[in-house]
């Protein structure tokens, strides 16, 4: 009788512990973590949620972290990395320091932070998306250069942004067409050979970094997106000059990019 009672007690305790463990797991189940270099308003969380139809992930604004060790700890937890738009990349990083006066505002802390994030993503095969400035610094970080000022150097004054209010230090975004090279990784994602994109920039990729390929252009031949020549040994690397996060997700040059990025983020999360 004592043996039966002891057996029942063990079963009861085991069942109770198992139930408690299940509750803890369900309530505290981890979510994929996406590090965004700078996103004070949570724009990328919203865009990716709209693109995928769910919110089972977290985006974190890395610019809020100023401690190098804390940055490294967060990167070790990353399932995806986005390098966002913003200030001009410091021209000393690509050999044009003597043209600094033709640049806008720069932020060397941000340059350093984003180069760390890019390097970590490339070495550890973490899905990586560069947007506008992020696309540019991806190219610079791998040895490429930038056109300092499109209106002066290319002659396209209003194609990539409307700067007619320059005297008031105001520039506004514009929509324009990009043309996508068939057979590229980008084309395989978006399934269109051209489309309208939301844009606001005065710099762009000039000399392409070694190991990368140009996958789209604007009508003035300004480079609009880059991707690695080897797309098999990394889950996702893409730089786009436009702002998919500011566009309707029904546009294939927005929502489909978000979906593919999140697909790769989720896979990295499950494998990790």
Buried (B, 14 or more C-beta within 10 A) or exposed (E): EEEEEEEEEEEEEEEEEEEEEEEEEEEEEEEBBBBBBBBEEEBBBBBBBBBBEEEEBEBBBBBEBEEEEEBEEBBEEBBBBBBBBBBBBBBBBBEBEEEEEBBEEBBEEBBBBBBBBBEBBBEBBBBBBBBBBBBBBBBBBBEBBBBBBBBEBBEBBEBBBBBEEEEEEEBEBBEBEBEBBEEBBBBEBBEBEEBEBBBBBBBBBBBBBEEBBBBBBBEEEBBBBBBBEEBEEBBBBBBBBBBBBBBEBEBBBBBBBBBBBBBBBBBBBEEE
